[in-house]
Amino acid sequence: MTEEAGRRRRRAGWLEDLLEHRLTRTLVAGLIVVSLLPLEGLEGRLRPFFLGAFGLEVVLRFVVLARGRLRRGAPSRRVELLFVLFDLLAWLSFLPLDQLLGVDAVWLRGLRLVRLLVLLRFSRELARDVWRVLTRREQLQQIGLVTTAVVALSFVAAVLLAQLRVPHDYDGAEGPPEDFWDQIWWSFRQVESPDNLVGNLDAHPIVLLISLGLTITGIFVFSYLIGVGTNVVEQVLRAERRRPVPYRDHTLVVGPMHESELLVREYVRIYDKNRALRRPSLRELWRWLTRPHQPRPRRHALPRMALLGPDEEPPGYLYEPEMRWVVYREGDPSEPESLDRAAADTAKRAILLAPRRCSAEDADAITLARLAALRAVNPGAHAFVEIRDSANLEVAEAVGGPGTFPLDVSRFLGLFLCHHLLVPGIETLMGELLSAKGHEVYTHLFVDREEHRALGQRGSTVPFTALARHAHEKHGVTLLGVFLGERLERGPRGLVPVDRAMPWVNPLVAPEPEPEPGAEGTGAKDTGAKGTAEVEPGQVELGRLQGVFAIGETYLPVRTAARELASGRVRERDEAAASKLAEEVDLSLQPPVRRVLVVGFSRALPELTGALAHFVDGVEVDVWFDGTPAEAARRRAVLQVDGEGGRALERGGRLRVHHHPGPDLAEHVAASAAPADVDAVVFLADPESADVDARSALRVLRFARAFEPAHRIRLLVELEAVGRGEHLERHLGTLGADRYELVRISTERILNYFMVHSAFVPGVTAIYERLLGSRGQELVRLPLTPSEDARSVSFAELRDALATRSCVPIGVETAAGLQVNPGPGESFARRELVAVYALAETEGLEEVFPPPRV
């Protein structure tokens, strides 16, 4: 197909989408209804409008049909041609043919009824499904049985009445005497409705008996008919769920949908939270029309999602009101027919979830097969793929090609567990950043020509502090960094090429060096640091600026701040005198984690131990698990320990692995194996358990009852399900709440939230890779020395003070709790400030924040 032919087909597709749009169909149906109203003179007064509107519709229908494009789910071309002919006849019916031909024939007036056939176009899919269900052999037999029963009963009753010559008024009308056909009709009416039962007992006894018998029999017959109708409706609904989804540029989610309620809910919530993007902005439209080189206003789509799962019945949560734009289709995602039902070829992005009840090897094999099938029909969509075995990452990228973003589940969970050990309170912080209930990380990449033109007219560099100050004071967003590299262009379906985005986290310091692929403990992959090489710390080079990323309540203020940056509305000003708040940071209030005890075994354990070794110098990790000797040997092999059950870790760390085959693993570890000076204990979710979370909770309680720590320690518990473990904290309080700090981390919540935000926010995966996956710029907690000072401290003051130490604050911990991205007008009493969460260079952090002078 030539390029010109392709453009013609795309234009025809756009026209067909316009004609089949809900608004267009509603408008056409309304005009037909108005044209058929029996109001004198109405059609004559509106005839020019009717002729113009329906004439345009007929012309566009012919254009679409001539270009040879038929939308998904449409019938054959001959059927489409038949409907176009109906449209033409309906248009002819608006002409004054009676005046032109000089006749007033009935057929001319009847021609107007052809307009009703136009309405059939809008319900032809439903009519086709009903016809197919009714014409099935079993349905025809059931309907035939009911029809035969009713006819036979009516006939037999009429024969009895006729042969016995029973006198009765069968038709209820005066005139000639009733005949046999009147008796048949009377008998049928007795079967048809109980309302036709003989009204009094003065009638002939035979008439009373026959009427009562037919009425009672009719109740059973029509009850059976109602059951047949219910069965027909159920089959029509099933047929509707196998009809192709009428969506374009939507999100396709593939996998165990009945177990993915959290993911779907979070996706709908984040779209609803950003609903302002769905409404056209008159201000943006006016700027685009009146000012040169302004970005074209874009209206973001509704949260349209197509779910493709193995179960026939849709998940129950889809019946809730907020799920009205989410549809479900049953099928095997590796089959083209199933993908066609979910409109996979027109999807803008796809989320491929791994099966739950199988091994990691089988789950990845199934997921990659589905990815290959998706790429066969849609090679351009962004695909976010859940991979459970790290060894399959490169295979997933090779199968999916450009625009494929595999999520290494094991590594991701290991990194999250590690940072929950190293950064107190990070569970609350990540709950804010990764859920729609708080402030999230949003990105804006400059992909429009107007933005490129505006950046090209700016100066060479601009201070990052000026950008951060403007973004927070004017729009209430906390700027975290920028993207540098070559100019980016919007791809097909408006997709942003995020795989070419080069994040520079915290531009107050030099960019991080390019990670070494496969480095021990990190599994780091090349995230494209070459785009940030040879830049001056603190200065943003506008010629290489690709975009920005920041924390905001929604995407809209982040986009506005980024466009103002590109258009030159950011004004540099003299730096204010920096506050001395940075001198009040006391890292000694937060002792580092040096000794960790791990109870249990899960897929995240190898990555957890590697991450701890990567981020903590000289860490000591003791791992205890139960199971059979064969399982223990397999787990030791996974952890790559020597014959004595140990292994040296990077940066002077040490891993020791122990096996206890008995059912009393928690008590054994607490009573005889756990050192009293342990800093943290991690309870991993054992995948071999019948109820993973229940077993983890029991282990925690039995350990807490038997262990006497030398100081307050952290208990980190890995859970699978959301909401599981609330009782654990309550029961743990009875066993010594002052000795333990309980941290519950839900792997299900983390994975679903991260998958949703990766799909919704372009480039956020690379940002979290920088923050969690390698040493350098990390999320840190900076504790402040206790103070009784009542002076007011604003977040802007904290930002300027920490900027002198090359840190970017993102949240404040007070006595009342954590607040992420405080507003520009918010301030806090100094005596209430407990700590500040920030992006900071972890190497040499003790030198940056020396102990405060007493």
N, C-alpha and C positions, 0 to 999 in steps of 0.2 A: 504494500500500500504506500503510495506517495505521501509526502508531507502535506500537500494540499488536500488530498483525499482524507487524510487523518483529521485535518482541521475542519473539513466539512462535516465529518461524522461527529466530531466533538460539538460543533454548533448545533447539529441536529439533536444530539443528546441533551444539550442545554435547553433547546426548545421543548423537547418531550418532557423533561423534568418540570419545566414551567407549566406545561399543559396539565400534567398530572399532579401538580402541587395542590395541597389541601385547600388553599385560598382560592385558586383558580376553579377547582371543581365546585366549591361552595358557591362562588359567584355565578357560574353557569347554571347550576341547579336552581338558584334563587331566581334568575332571569326566566327560566322555563316555567317555574311556578307562577311568577307574576304574569307571564304572557297568557297563561291558561285561566286566569281569574275571569269569571263571567261578569265583568264590569263594562258597561256600555261606553264605547269610545276609548277605552284604555289602550287597546292594541294599536288603534289608529294614531293616537297621539305619540306613542312610544315606538312606532314602526321604524323610523330612521335609526334610532338607537339600537333596536333589536337587530336590524339588518347589518349594521356596522359591526356590532359585537360578535354575532354568530358568523358573519362572513369572515371576519378575521380568524375566528377559531377554525373554520373549515379550511381556510388557506394554510394555516399553520399545520393542521393535521395532514394535509396533502404533502406539504414539504417534508415533514418527518417521515411519512410513509415512502416518499420517493427516494429519500436518502438511504433507505434500507436499514435503519436502526430500530430495533424493537427492544423495549426495556425488559428487564428480568421479570419472568413470570407472565409475560404477555402471551396471549394465544397466537395462533398462526396468522400469517399475513392476510389470508383470505378473510378471517374473522375481523381483523383490524380494518380491512377494506370495507367490509359490510357496515361496520360502525361509522366509518367516514361517509358512506352513502346515506346512512340515517341522518348524519349531521347535515348533509347537503339537502335532503328532503325537508328537514326541519327548517333550514334557512329558506327554502322555496315557499314554505307555508306562511312566512311573514309577508310575502309579496301579495299585493291586492289582485289575486288571480280572478276573483269573481267580477271585478270591475274590468280587468284587461280582457277577459274572455266573454264578458257579458252574460254570464250564467250564474245561477245560485244553486249549484248542485250539492247534494249531501256529501259526495266524495271530496269536494273541495273543503268543506268544513271538517270532514273527517281527517283530512291531511294534517290538520293541526295536532291530532293525537300522536302523530309520528314523533313529536317533541318528547313524549314520554319515553320513547325508546332510547333517546339520548341519555336519559337518567340510568338506563340499564347498563351503560358503559361503566358508570362509577361503581356498580355493584356486581360486575360480571364475574369477578373472582369468587364472591360468595355464591352467586347463582350456579356457577360451574361446580363448586364443591357440593352444594345441595343436590344437584342433578346426579353427580357421580355416586353419592351415597344412596340416593333413592333408587337408582337403577341397578344396584348390586343385587345379586340373586337372592341373598337371604332377606334383604329388605323387601324385594318384590313379593317373595313368598309370604312374609308377614302381613304386608298390606293386602295381598290377595286373599289371605285367610280371613282377615277382618271384613273385607268387602263381601266375600262369599257368605260369611256368617250373617251379616246384616241383611243381605238380599234374601237369603234362604229363610230367615226368621220372618221377614215381612211377607214373603210369598206364602209360606205355610199358614201364617195367621190369617191372611186374606182368603186363602182357600177354605179354611174352617168356617170363617164368617159367611162366605158366599154359599157354601154347600148347606150349612145349617140355617141359612136365611135368617140370621139374627138381626132384628130391627134395631137400628141406631143411626143417629145423625153423624155420619162419618166426615162430612166436609164442612159442617157448621154453617152452611149457606142455604138460602131458600132457592128452590128451582126444581129441575127434574130430579127424579130419584137417583141415588148414588149407584155407580156401577162397580165393577171389579177393581178398576184402577184407583177409584177413590178409597177402596178398602186397603189396597196395597200402600197407598200414601199414608193413610191413617195408621197402619201397622208400623211403617217406618218411623213416623213421628213418635210413636210410643217407645221405640228403641232409642231414638236419637236423644231424647231429653226427658227427665222425670217430670218436667213442668207440664207435659202433655198427658199425664195420667188422668184417667176419668175422674171428673171433678166431684161426683157424688155417688151415693150408693143406690140411687133410683134407676140406674142403667140395668140392662139385662145381665143376669149373673155370668153368662158366658163372656160377654164383653168385659165385665169386671175382671174375670180370671185371666183372659188373654191380655188385657191392658196391664195388669199387675205383673204377669209373667214376662211380657216383653220389656217392661220398664226395668225389672230387676236384672234380666239378662242383658239389657242394654248398658246398665251400669258396669257390669263385668267386661262387656265388649269394649266400651270406650275407656275403661281403665287400662285394658290391654293396649288400646290404641295410644293412650297417653304414654305408656311405657315404650311403645315403638317410637313415638315422637321424641321422647327423651333420649333414646338410643341414637336416633338420627342426629339430634342436636349435639350429642357428645362426639359422634364421629365427625360432624362438620367442624367442631372446635379442634379436634385432632388434625383434621385436614388443613385447617388454617395454620396450625403450628408447623406444618410441613411446607407451607407456602414460603417462597423466598422473601426475605426481609426487604422492605422498600426503603432502605437507608443508603446513603452515600457519605463518604468521609466520616464514618462513625468509628467507634472503638469495638474491636472484636476481642472477646475473652474466651479462651478455649481451656477446658479442663473440668475438674470436679466442681460444677457450679453449685450443687447443693451444699457443699462444704466451704464455699467461698463467699458467704454472706458479708463478712467484714470488708472484703475487697470491694465488692459492688457498692455497699453502703458508703464507704469512704470516697469512692469515685463520684457518686452522685452528690455527696455533701460538698466536696471541693468545687464541683461545677456550680452547685447552688450558691455557695459562698461567693463565687466570682460571677454571679448572675448579671452584674452591671455590665459585663462585657457583651452580653447578648442583646442589650438595648442599643440602638444606634445613638451616638452622641451628636447632638446638634452643634455643640461647640466645635468638635473635631471636624464635622462636615463644613461648618462655616470657615474655619481656618484653612481647610483644604481648598475651598473655592476662592477665597480672597487673598491668600498668601501663597507666594510661589514656593515650590519645593517642600511642601508639607506632606507627611506620609498620608497615604490614602486611608480613610477610615475603614476599619475592619470590624465586622460583626461576628463574634465567635458563636459557634454552633451550640445547640442544646446538648445536654448530656446523653446523646444517643449511644446506646450500647446494645450489641448483639451477643448473647451468651450461647455458646455451643457446648452441650454436655451430653453424657451417655444416657441419662434417664429420660423416659418418655414424658413424665409429668414435670412441669416447671417448678422451680423452688417456691416455697410458700411466701418468702419475703417479697416476691415480685408483685404480689397483690396489694401492697401498701401504696398509698397515694403518691409518695415521692418517687416511686419506681415506674411512673407512667411512660417514660421514654426508654425503658429497658425491656427488651424482648428476648425470649428464649426459644432456641431450636434444638431438637434432639438429633444426634447423629454422631458418626465417627469422624473426628476432625482430620483424619488421614485420607478420607474419601472425597473426591471432587463434588459429588452430589450433596454431601453434608455441608461443605464449604460454600456451595452455591446458595443453599438455604439461608446461610448466615451472611450473605452478600460479602464474602471474603475478598472478592476481586475489587470491590470499591471501598474497602476499609482504609482508613487513614493510619491507624495504628492497631497493633494486635498484642495481646498479653497471653502468653502460652504458659499455663500452670502445669506443673508436674503431677502425675497421678500420686495419690496418697498411700495406697495400700499395696505397695510393691517395693522391691529393693531399689537402691539408688541406680544400679546398672540398668535394670528394666525400665525405671522411670525415665531416665535420660534417653534410652533407645526409643521409647514411645514419643517423648517430646520432640526429638529430632526428626522422627518420621512425620509428625504433624507439621513441623517447621518446613520440611521439604515440600509437603503438599501445599502449604500456604504459599511458598515462594513460586510454585508452579503456576498459580493463578494471580498472584499479586507480588511481583518482585520489588515494588517500590515502597510499600508501607514500612513504618518503623515497627520492629518486632522486639518485644521484651520477653526474654525466655528464661524460665526458671531451670537452672541446672544444679543437680544435687551432687555430682561428682566433679571435682575440679579438673580432672584429667580430660573431661569432655568439652572444656571451654573453647579450645581452638577448633574442634570439630563443629561446634555450634556456629562459630563465626564463619567457617568455611561453607557450611550448608546454607546459612542464612544470607551471607553476602553483605554488601553495604546496607547500613540501616538496621543491623541486628545487634542487640544489646543483651548479651547473656548475663544473668545474675548468678554468681557463684554462691549458692545458699550456704554451704558449709563455711566458706571463708567469711562471708558477710556476718553470719551469726557469731563466729569466733571473734571477729573484730568488735562486734557490739558487746559481747560478754567481757572482753578485755577492757574496753573503755568504761563499762559499768563498774569494773573493779578499781580503775585508776582515777576516775573523776567522780567524787561524791556528788550525788544529786543529778547526775546526767540522765537518769531515767525520766525525771520530770522535764528536763530540757529537751530531750529527744521526743518525748510525748507532745511537746508544743510544736517542735519543728517538723514532725512527720505526720501530724494529724490536722484535719480541717478545723478542729476546735481552737487552735491557737494561731500563732504567726509562723508562716512557712518560708522556706527559701524559694524565691522566684528568680527567674532569669529573663533577660530581654536581650536578644541578639539582633544586631543591626543587619537586616536582610533586605530591606527595601531600598530602592535606588535613591529616594529622597533623603534617607538617613545617610547613605554613603556620600551623597553630594554635600550635605551639611557638614559632615565630618571633614571632608576634603577642604572646606573653606576655613577651618579652624587653625589655630596655632599648632606648634609642634608638640608641646607637652602641657599638662595641667597637673597641679598637685592633687594627690589622692585625698588629702585631708579636706581640700576645698570641695571635692565631689561629695565626700561623705557628709560634710556639714550641710551642704545644700540639700542633699537627699533627705536628711533627717529633719532639718528645720522646716522645709517647705512641704514635704510629703510624708513624713513620719515613717521612713524606712531606714534600716541600718544596712549600709553598703558593706559587703564583705569582700568584694574583689571585682576583677574585670576579666574579660576574655581578650586575648591578644592573638594576632595572626593575620592571615590573608583575609580579604573581604569574602563574606559569605553571601550566597544568593539563595533565595527561597526556592525549594525544590518542587516537584510535582505534588499536587493536592495541598499546596501551601506549607509543606513540611520544612522544618529548619534542619540543615545538615549539622546536627549536634556532634557527630563523630569527628568533625574538623574544628570544633571549638576548643580553645586552649585556655583553661582556667588559670588565673593568677590569684591565688588566695592570699589575702592580706598584702596588698602592694606596698605597705610600709617597709617591708623587708625584701631582699632579693628573692627571685623565684626559686622554688625548690629544684634541685637537679633532677634530671630525667630518671625515674625509677628503673632499677634493673629488673627485667622480666625474670620471674622465678626466684627472686631473692628469698632466702629462707625465712619462713614464718610469715611472709607477707603475701606471697603469690602475686606480687605487684605486676601490673601490666602497663604497657606504654600508653600513657594518657596524653601524649603529645606535648611534652614540656618544651620542645624545640621552639614553639611559637612564643615563648616567654624568655628566651635566652637573651643575654646582653641588654638588659634594660636597667635603668637607674632606679633604685629603691625610692619609693615615695612619689615618683613622677609617672604619669600615664601618658604614653605616646599615642596621640590621637590618630596618627597615620596607620597604626596597626591595631586600633581598637575594634574588637568584634562585638562587644556587648558588655553588660554588667550583670551581677547577681547580688541580691540583697534579701534581707528578711523583711517581710511586710505582711499586713493582715490579708491583703489580696494582691493579685497581680497588677491591678490598674495603677496604683500609685508607683509601683516599681517601673512600669512602662512609661508613665508620665515623666518620672525623674530621669530615666534614660534618654528620652527624646529631648528633654530640655538640655541635657548634657551635650547631645549631638548638635543641637541648634545653637549652642553658644550662650545659653541663658544663665550659665553658672558663672558667678563673679568671684574672682579671687579678692581676698581682703587681708589686711594685716592680722597676723596670728595674735590671739589674745594671750595674756599672761597665763601660763599653764598652772593649774592647781597642784598642790603638793599631795594630792590624794594617792598618787602612785607610791609615795614613800610610806604609806600606811599598809601596804600589802605585806603580809607576814606568812610566808610559805611554811614556816615551822608549825603553824596551827593545823596543818594538813599533812601528817606523816605519810611518806610514800609506802606503797605496798611492796614488800620484799619477799614474803613467804606466803605461798598460796597452797591450799589443800583442795583437791578436786575429788569429789565422791560421785562415782557413776561414769558412764561412757556414752557419748553420743557422737554424731557425725561432725559436730563443731569442735571436739576436743583437740585434734591435731592443729587446727588453726588457732585455737585459743592459746595453746602452749607456745606456738610459734610467735603469736602477736605479743604475748607477755615477754618473751625473750627479746623481741625486737624493740619494745618500748621501755623496758625496765632493766637497768644494768644489774647484773648479778642476782637475778630473781631465782628463787628456789620453788619448784613446783613438784608436789607429791600427788600422784594419782592413785586412787583406790577404786577397784571395781570388783564385782562378783561374777558369777557365771561358771560354766564348765571349763575344764582345762583346755579344751579345744578352742573355746571362745576367747579365753585368756591369751592363748598363743596367737590367735588371729589379731587381737587388739594390740598386743605387743609389737607385732609386725607392722601394723598401721602406724604406731608411734615411733617405730625405728629405734628401739632400745637395744642395748647389748645383752649379753647373756646374763648379766647381773641385774638386769632390769633398770638400767640407767642410761643417760645420754647427756653429753655436754650441749648446752645451748649457746647461742651467740651472746656476745657481750658479757661473758663470764657466768651465765646462768647454768642451772642444773635441773634435769628432769629425772624423777625417780618414779617407777611404776610398780604397784603392788597388787596382788590378787588375793582376795579372801573369798573362798567358795561358799561360806555359810550364809544363812539368811539374815544374820545379825551384823551386816556390814557397817551400818551407822554406829552401833554401840562399840564394835571392835575398833573402829577408827578413833572414836572419841575417847575410849578408855585407855588404849595402849599404843596408838600410832600417831595421834595428832600432837604436834608440839604445842606447848602452852603459849609460845610467842608467835603463833600463826597470826597473820594479818587478815586473811579472808578465807572463807570456805565456799566453794562453788558446788552446788548440787545440780548435776546435769540430768536432763530427761532421758531415761533409759528407753530406747525404742522397742526393746523386747518385752516391755511390761504390757499387761492387759489394759491397765489404766495408768498412763504415764504420769499424769499430774498427781493422782492419788498416791502413787508410790513415792514420788519425790517429796510430797508433803509429809508422809509418814517418816521418811528418812530424816528430814529436818527436825521433826519433833523428837525422835529417838536420839539423835545426835545432841540436840540442845539439852536434853535431860541428863546425858551422861558426861558432858564436857564442861570443864572449868577453865575458861580462858584467862590469861594473865591480864588482859585489857579488853576493852570493847572491840569486837571484831565485826566484820561485815559478812552476812550470809547472803549469797547470791543464788537464787533459785530459778532455774530455767523451767518454764511452763510452756505447754503447747496451746491450750485454749484460753480465750479471753474470759476473764471473770473467775477463773479457777484459782483458788488459793487465798481468797479474801479471809477465810476462816483461819488460815495459817498464822497470820499476824496476831490475831486475837488469842489463839491458843499458845503461841510462842510467848506472849506476855506473861502467862502464868508460870513459865519455866525460866524466867529471868530476862525481862525486856531490857534491863539496864546493861546486860552483857552483850547483846546482839543488835545489830542494825540490819533489818531484813530488807532485801531488795528483790522484788519479783519482776522477772522479765518474760514477757509472752512472745515466743518465737512466731506464733501465728500473727499477732498484731504487727510485729516489726516487719515481717516479710510482706504482708498485704499492704501496709502503709507505704513501704519503700517501692513496691511495684507500681502502686497508684501514682505516687509523686514522680517516679521516673518517667511514666508515660505522660503525665500532665505537664511537667516542667521540663522543657528541653535542656539537656546538659547537666541536670542536677546529679546524675550518677557520677560524672567525673569529679564534681565538687566534693561529694562525700568520699570518693576514693582518695582524694587529697587529704581530707580531714581525718579519716579513720585508718587509712591503709599504709601510711609511711610516716617516719619521723620528720619533724619540721613543723609546719603549721598545723596545730591541733586545737581541739576544744579543751580548754583548761579552766579550772576554778581557782580564782585568786582570792584567798581569804583576807579579810581586813581585820586589823587589830580592834578589839572592843573599845568603844569610846562612849562617853556620856555627853558628847558634843551635840547640841540640839540644832545646829545650823542646817540650813536646807542645801541639799546637793542635787543638782540636776543631772540627767543622763548626758547632756552635752558637756558638762564639766568633767564627768568621768571619761567621756570619749577623748576630750582634749588632753586630759592628764595622762591617760594610758597611751596616747599616740606618741608621747615623748619616749615611751619604752617599747615602741613598735608593736603595740597590741591594739586589737579592735574589739571593744566590748560589745556583747550581744544581749546580755541580760543581767539583771540585778537580783540577788537573793537578800531578802529582808526577813525580819522576824515573822512577817505574815506569809512568806512563801516566795516563790520565784516569779519574776515578771520578765518576759522576753520582749525585746524591742519596745521599751517604754516610749510614750509619746513625747514630742518636743516640749510640751508644756508641763510634763510631770517632773516632780522632784521628790526627794526622800530625806528624812531626817538622818543625819550622820549616825546617830546612836542606834538607828534601826538597821543600818547596812551591815550585812554579815559577810557577803562575798560578791564577787563580780565574775561572771562567766565571759570568756573572751577567746579570740583567736590569737595565739601567741606561738613564738618559736620556742619549742621545748628544750632545744639544745642550749645549755647554759642559762636556763631560766633563773637559777639561784643567783647568778651574777647580775642578771638584770634587776632582780628584786632582792637586794641584800636585806638582812634582818633589820627591822626598824631600830633607830636609836632610842633608847629608853630615857 
